[in-house]
Amino acid sequence: MRAIERAAAAVLVLALAVGCSSGSSGKSPIAIIGSGSQTGFVGDMLQPPTREPSITLEDTAGKTYDLRRETAGKIVLVYFGYTHCPDICPTLMADIAQALRESSPAVRSRVRVAFISVDPARDTTGVIRSWLDHFDPSFIGLRGSIRQIIKVQHQLGVPASQVRPHSKHGYTVEHSAEILAFTPDHLAHLLYTEGPTTIGDIKHDLSALVDEGKWGA
């Protein structure tokens, strides 16, 4: 990331009010079979692949958004997070945005990023839109009831988010830090986790996913 973009991300992190805990709500039951040279991708390969759920949530324009229908034929990166997260969520969004900026127009046109809030009480449509625009205005922001979100997390096999009391800031939201990459066959073949995943990793795999000819529509 360029220096000015890193500085902007740092300012955004410092401006957020509450903490974020990721991954401690339980280990994901998703089965991983390998990565890197074993599969041709850097991300972890899922076996079996995770099916994209049929879900309809509210987008940042206040309209209903059917994820499967609206992103048909695209590579879709799905991430569960919240805008008050001080570290992991803005870092991952900034990394994905930078990877897309470094990718070719052909790759960018085929990729969609869906951020699903795990904190609907604070993450209104306007708050989500403003927050995502710091990274990339094309990012899709979605929200629903916490019951809906937890149901989707269970369907995808990622740990359910949990609200935790916080002495200074009211509460934090404990959530997993996994990015699921869905292909046009409506299956997630790859998973990325915070920490090991770099901008270069994301850029490499997005190009490979777009070029991969076997994904059915």
Disulfide bonds with the S-S distance in Angstrom:
none
